[in-house]
Amino acid sequence: MHIKIAVFHVYFGPFPPWFNMFIQSCKANKHLKFFIFSDNQDVNFQVDNIQFVHQTRSDFFLLIKNKLNISTEFYNPYKLCDYKPVFGFLFQEYFQDFDYWGYCDNDLIFGNTYDILFPLVQTNYDVISANKYFLSGSFCLFRNCETTISMFKQIHNYKYILSSNKHYAIDEVFKIPQNNYRNIKNFLKFCEFYLKSYRMQTHKELRYAFRFYLKKLYTNNLAHDLTEVVWKLQKEKKLTCNFNELMISDRSLKRKGYKKFLIYWDGIKLILKNNLTEIFCYHILDLKKNLDELKIPSYNPNKFYVFTEAEILETHSYK
């Protein structure tokens, strides 16, 4: 059975230095159809599974006005994240004959997503998140149905949030409880959580995970972001969801205790060389804040690698 998946990305302005790596990894995953909406004119190639749609910032604002009756104008690139839950509503004409729609960021390098992703879609999940703790704004898929397309409307004050210039992160998590262990109730919950999660590698990872455990525990009918909406619909058995750690990042690797790491893309597969693990995709987070630390060597379209410490090159082969 052939399952069609549409993945949307919106970006205004010059493409970032890592964009070619993103595009090359998208190109290799021909079972995914990427729609990239951008005002960038520097697009000099055509790929069957990547469609560039020229859209200016003004075009995007007009689309929002026509589809949602919301007037907005913003220039903070992170504000676009608040509109990701609305992409299914805004771009519905592009995926009418697709089984799934979703979105992604451009600071990703995809591996061989087919082997991991398609068993999940064939299981008929309504929502597939690349993060196991919350709905991933970096990569997430939704079944093409009215529930997923319109569920952003269940976010509390969504019209006010979308019309505001402020970034609320409603595609992922708007509010995250703090680990206040002086609160006896939270301390007891942490003890319970620790006993269930003792296999986690580091204390940093445990503390990070506990914050989202609390968030889910205290989520009520008033949803403040899309994660809480999905949790609510899942609890009501209106959606089936898969939250899994499909994606790793420099930040998550550091939480897990990796002081040095190397990731290698061979044109199809993405490998964490430290333990030879094949991974779904890699998310560049902290490294892109300082491009001097993001060591991206010259590469051909077939192979490249990313690493944080030059010394690690001495102990790994890339052939």
C-alpha positions as CSV (number, residue, x, y, z in Angstrom):
1,M,0.0,0.0,0.0
2,H,1.4,3.4,-1.1
3,I,1.0,6.0,1.6
4,K,1.4,9.7,0.6
5,I,2.9,12.1,3.1
6,A,3.1,15.9,2.6
7,V,5.6,17.9,4.7
8,F,5.4,21.7,4.9
9,H,8.1,24.3,5.6
10,V,7.7,28.1,5.5
11,Y,10.8,30.3,5.5
12,F,11.4,34.0,4.6
13,G,14.7,35.6,3.8
14,P,18.1,34.1,2.7
15,F,18.5,30.4,3.4
16,P,20.9,29.5,6.3
17,P,24.3,28.0,5.8
18,W,23.1,24.4,6.6
19,F,20.2,24.6,4.1
20,N,21.9,22.5,1.4
21,M,22.5,19.7,3.9
22,F,18.7,19.8,4.8
23,I,17.8,19.7,1.1
24,Q,20.1,16.9,0.2
25,S,18.6,14.7,3.0
26,C,15.1,15.6,1.9
27,K,15.9,14.7,-1.7
28,A,17.1,11.2,-0.5
29,N,13.7,10.5,1.2
30,K,11.6,10.2,-2.0
31,H,8.6,8.8,-0.2
32,L,8.1,12.2,1.5
33,K,6.8,15.2,-0.5
34,F,8.2,18.5,0.8
35,F,6.5,21.8,0.1
36,I,8.8,24.7,0.8
37,F,7.1,28.1,0.9
38,S,9.7,30.9,0.6
39,D,10.3,34.4,-0.9
40,N,13.9,33.3,-1.7
41,Q,14.7,33.4,-5.4
42,D,17.9,31.4,-5.1
43,V,16.4,28.1,-6.1
44,N,18.3,26.6,-9.0
45,F,17.2,22.9,-9.1
46,Q,14.1,20.8,-9.5
47,V,13.6,17.7,-7.5
48,D,10.5,15.4,-7.8
49,N,9.8,15.2,-4.1
50,I,10.6,18.9,-3.3
51,Q,8.3,21.6,-4.5
52,F,9.3,25.2,-3.9
53,V,6.3,27.6,-3.8
54,H,7.1,31.2,-4.1
55,Q,5.4,33.1,-1.3
56,T,6.3,36.5,0.1
57,R,5.7,37.5,3.7
58,S,2.8,39.7,2.5
59,D,1.3,36.7,0.6
60,F,1.4,34.7,3.8
61,F,-0.2,37.4,5.9
62,L,-3.0,37.8,3.2
63,L,-3.5,34.0,3.3
64,I,-4.0,34.1,7.1
65,K,-6.4,37.0,6.7
66,N,-8.5,35.2,4.0
67,K,-8.5,31.8,5.7
68,L,-8.7,32.8,9.4
69,N,-9.9,36.4,9.3
70,I,-6.9,37.3,11.5
71,S,-4.9,40.4,10.7
72,T,-1.2,40.0,11.6
73,E,2.2,41.3,10.6
74,F,5.4,40.0,12.1
75,Y,9.1,39.7,11.3
76,N,10.3,37.5,14.2
77,P,11.1,34.2,12.4
78,Y,10.2,32.2,15.5
79,K,6.6,33.6,15.3
80,L,6.2,31.3,12.3
81,C,6.3,28.4,14.8
82,D,2.9,29.5,16.2
83,Y,1.4,29.0,12.7
84,K,2.6,25.4,12.3
85,P,-0.5,23.9,13.8
86,V,-2.5,25.9,11.3
87,F,-0.5,24.7,8.2
88,G,-3.1,21.9,7.6
89,F,-5.8,24.6,7.5
90,L,-3.8,27.1,5.4
91,F,-2.4,24.7,2.8
92,Q,-5.2,22.1,2.5
93,E,-5.3,22.5,-1.3
94,Y,-1.8,21.0,-1.5
95,F,-2.5,17.7,0.3
96,Q,-6.1,16.8,-0.6
97,D,-5.0,13.4,-2.1
98,F,-2.4,12.7,0.6
99,D,-2.8,10.4,3.6
100,Y,-0.8,12.5,6.0
101,W,0.3,16.1,6.3
102,G,2.9,17.6,8.6
103,Y,5.7,20.1,9.0
104,C,9.4,20.3,9.6
105,D,12.2,22.8,10.3
106,N,15.2,23.4,8.0
107,D,17.8,22.7,10.6
108,L,17.3,19.0,10.3
109,I,19.3,16.3,8.5
110,F,17.1,13.3,7.7
111,G,18.4,9.8,7.6
112,N,16.6,6.8,6.1
113,T,13.1,7.8,7.4
114,Y,11.3,5.1,5.5
115,D,12.3,2.1,7.7
116,I,11.2,3.9,10.9
117,L,8.3,6.0,9.7
118,F,6.3,3.7,7.5
119,P,5.6,1.0,10.2
120,L,4.1,3.9,12.2
121,V,1.8,5.2,9.5
122,Q,0.8,1.7,8.5
123,T,-0.3,1.2,12.2
124,N,-2.8,4.1,11.5
125,Y,-1.6,6.5,14.1
126,D,-3.4,9.9,13.8
127,V,-0.4,11.8,15.2
128,I,3.3,10.9,15.0
129,S,5.7,13.1,16.9
130,A,9.5,12.9,16.6
131,N,9.8,13.9,20.3
132,K,8.8,11.5,23.0
133,Y,8.0,14.1,25.6
134,F,5.8,16.6,23.7
135,L,4.5,17.3,20.2
136,S,7.5,18.1,18.1
137,G,7.4,21.4,16.2
138,S,10.5,20.3,14.3
139,F,8.9,17.2,12.7
140,C,5.4,16.0,13.2
141,L,2.9,14.2,11.1
142,F,-0.9,14.1,11.2
143,R,-3.5,12.0,9.5
144,N,-5.4,13.9,6.8
145,C,-8.7,14.3,8.5
146,E,-10.9,17.2,9.8
147,T,-9.9,16.6,13.4
148,T,-6.2,17.2,12.9
149,I,-6.7,20.0,10.4
150,S,-8.9,22.0,12.7
151,M,-7.7,21.0,16.2
152,F,-5.6,24.2,16.6
153,K,-8.9,25.9,17.3
154,Q,-9.0,24.1,20.6
155,I,-6.0,26.1,21.8
156,H,-7.1,28.6,24.4
157,N,-7.1,32.2,22.9
158,Y,-5.7,31.0,19.6
159,K,-6.9,34.0,17.7
160,Y,-5.2,36.4,20.1
161,I,-2.0,34.3,20.0
162,L,-1.9,34.2,16.2
163,S,-2.6,38.0,15.9
164,S,0.1,38.9,18.4
165,N,3.7,39.5,17.4
166,K,4.9,37.6,20.5
167,H,6.2,34.0,20.0
168,Y,4.1,31.6,22.3
169,A,5.5,28.3,21.0
170,I,2.0,26.8,20.8
171,D,3.3,24.2,18.2
172,E,5.1,22.5,21.1
173,V,4.8,23.7,24.7
174,F,3.6,27.1,25.9
175,K,3.9,26.5,29.6
176,I,6.4,24.0,31.2
177,P,6.2,23.4,35.0
178,Q,9.4,24.0,36.8
179,N,11.1,21.3,39.0
180,N,10.2,22.8,42.3
181,Y,11.1,20.0,44.7
182,R,10.3,22.1,47.8
183,N,6.7,21.5,46.8
184,I,6.1,18.3,48.6
185,K,3.5,17.2,46.0
186,N,6.0,17.6,43.2
187,F,8.7,15.9,45.2
188,L,6.5,12.8,45.7
189,K,5.7,12.8,42.0
190,F,9.4,13.0,41.2
191,C,10.1,10.0,43.4
192,E,7.3,8.1,41.7
193,F,8.6,9.1,38.3
194,Y,12.2,8.2,39.2
195,L,11.2,4.7,40.1
196,K,9.5,4.3,36.7
197,S,12.3,5.9,34.7
198,Y,15.5,4.7,36.5
199,R,16.9,3.4,33.1
200,M,17.5,7.0,31.9
201,Q,21.1,7.7,31.3
202,T,21.8,10.9,33.2
203,H,20.3,13.0,35.9
204,K,20.0,15.9,33.4
205,E,17.8,13.8,31.2
206,L,15.7,12.6,34.1
207,R,15.0,16.2,35.3
208,Y,14.2,17.3,31.7
209,A,11.7,14.4,31.2
210,F,10.1,15.1,34.6
211,R,9.1,18.6,33.6
212,F,6.9,17.2,30.8
213,Y,5.6,14.4,33.0
214,L,4.3,17.2,35.3
215,K,2.9,19.1,32.4
216,K,0.9,16.1,31.2
217,L,-0.2,15.3,34.8
218,Y,-1.6,18.8,35.3
219,T,-3.1,19.4,31.9
220,N,-6.8,20.0,32.0
221,N,-9.6,20.8,29.5
222,L,-8.1,24.3,29.0
223,A,-5.3,23.6,26.4
224,H,-2.6,26.2,26.1
225,D,-0.7,24.6,23.1
226,L,-1.1,21.9,20.5
227,T,0.6,19.3,22.7
228,E,-2.1,19.7,25.4
229,V,-4.8,19.6,22.7
230,V,-3.4,16.3,21.4
231,W,-3.1,14.8,24.9
232,K,-6.7,15.8,25.6
233,L,-8.0,14.2,22.4
234,Q,-5.9,11.1,23.0
235,K,-7.3,10.8,26.5
236,E,-10.8,11.1,25.1
237,K,-9.9,8.4,22.6
238,K,-10.5,10.7,19.7
239,L,-6.9,10.4,18.4
240,T,-4.3,7.7,18.4
241,C,-0.8,9.1,18.9
242,N,2.8,7.9,18.8
243,F,5.3,10.0,20.8
244,N,8.8,8.6,20.2
245,E,12.4,9.8,20.2
246,L,12.9,9.7,16.5
247,M,15.0,12.8,16.4
248,I,18.2,13.6,18.3
249,S,19.9,16.9,18.7
250,D,23.2,18.3,19.9
251,R,21.3,19.4,23.0
252,S,19.8,16.0,23.7
253,L,23.1,14.2,23.2
254,K,24.7,16.5,25.8
255,R,21.9,15.7,28.2
256,K,22.6,12.1,27.7
257,G,26.3,12.6,28.5
258,Y,27.9,12.8,25.1
259,K,30.7,15.4,25.4
260,K,31.8,14.6,21.8
261,F,29.8,13.2,19.0
262,L,30.0,12.7,15.3
263,I,27.1,12.1,12.9
264,Y,27.7,10.8,9.4
265,W,25.3,10.9,6.4
266,D,26.2,8.5,3.6
267,G,23.6,9.7,1.1
268,I,20.8,7.6,2.6
269,K,21.5,6.6,6.2
270,L,22.4,8.9,9.1
271,I,24.7,7.3,11.7
272,L,25.7,8.4,15.2
273,K,29.3,7.2,14.9
274,N,29.9,7.1,18.7
275,N,27.8,3.9,19.0
276,L,27.1,3.1,15.3
277,T,23.4,3.8,15.8
278,E,21.2,4.6,12.8
279,I,19.0,7.6,13.5
280,F,15.9,9.1,11.9
281,C,17.1,12.7,11.9
282,Y,19.5,15.1,13.5
283,H,18.4,18.5,14.8
284,I,21.0,21.3,14.8
285,L,20.2,23.4,17.9
286,D,23.0,24.9,20.0
287,L,25.6,24.5,17.3
288,K,24.0,26.9,14.9
289,K,24.2,29.7,17.4
290,N,27.9,29.7,16.8
291,L,28.8,28.7,13.3
292,D,32.5,28.4,14.2
293,E,31.5,25.4,16.4
294,L,29.4,23.9,13.7
295,K,32.0,22.2,11.6
296,I,30.5,21.5,8.2
297,P,33.2,20.5,5.8
298,S,33.0,20.8,2.0
299,Y,31.1,17.8,0.8
300,N,29.6,16.2,-2.3
301,P,25.9,15.5,-2.6
302,N,26.5,11.9,-1.5
303,K,28.2,12.2,1.9
304,F,28.8,14.7,4.7
305,Y,29.3,14.7,8.4
306,V,28.8,17.0,11.4
307,F,30.7,16.9,14.7
308,T,31.5,19.1,17.7
309,E,35.1,18.2,18.5
310,A,37.9,18.1,15.9
311,E,39.8,15.5,17.9
312,I,37.1,12.9,17.2
313,L,38.1,12.8,13.6
314,E,41.3,10.9,14.6
315,T,39.4,7.8,15.7
316,H,36.7,7.5,13.0
317,S,36.7,6.5,9.3
318,Y,34.2,7.9,6.9
319,K,34.5,5.5,4.0
